[in-house]
Amino acid sequence: MIDQMQDKLSDLRETATNRFGDEPNERNVGIGKTENLLAYAAAIGATLVARNALQAGWRTTLDRDPPKNPASSEVDWKDALLWGAVSGALVGIVRIASRRASSSAYNRYLSKKR
């Protein structure tokens, strides 16, 4: 019975590999686990900094706190849409830039090490 389960698991893994490739959607081909982890950590840190800067900028510019929950009925549509558009765009740009910069730095580190 255990042999049958192991065979089924093996078949399932092979089917998944054939269907989806070794990497998820083959998006991260050539990126090692260390580089990916470093890029992920850099993106999280940069996102936190960007969000805090954006909140401070909102407070300075509009003289009020940004909406904590833009989906709330207590938040004006204008504020909800403005916050969603600006924060979404800024956070997206910062994540991409930080991941690319950290990957580039990691690759430079590896090339100097060799």
C-alpha positions, 0 to 999 in steps of 0.5 A: 500500500505504501509503495502504491502511494509512493508511486502515485506521489512520484507520478503526481510530481512528474505530471506537475513538473511537466505541466508547470516546469521546475520553477513557478511559471518559469519566471525565476529561471536562473535565480538561486534561492539565496538571491531570491531570498535577498531580493524578497527581504529587500522588497519588504524593507523598501516597501515599509520605508516607501509606505511610511514616506507616503503616509508622511507625505499625505499628512504633510500635503493634505493635513490629515491622516491617510485612510487606514481602510479605503474600502470603508464607507466612512472614507470619501471616494476621492480619498480612497481612489487617490490613496489606492492609486498613489500607494499602489503605484509607488509600492509596485515601483519600489518593489520592482526597483528594490528586487532588481537592485538587490539581485544586481548587487548580489550578482556583482558580489558573486562575480567579484568573489570568483 
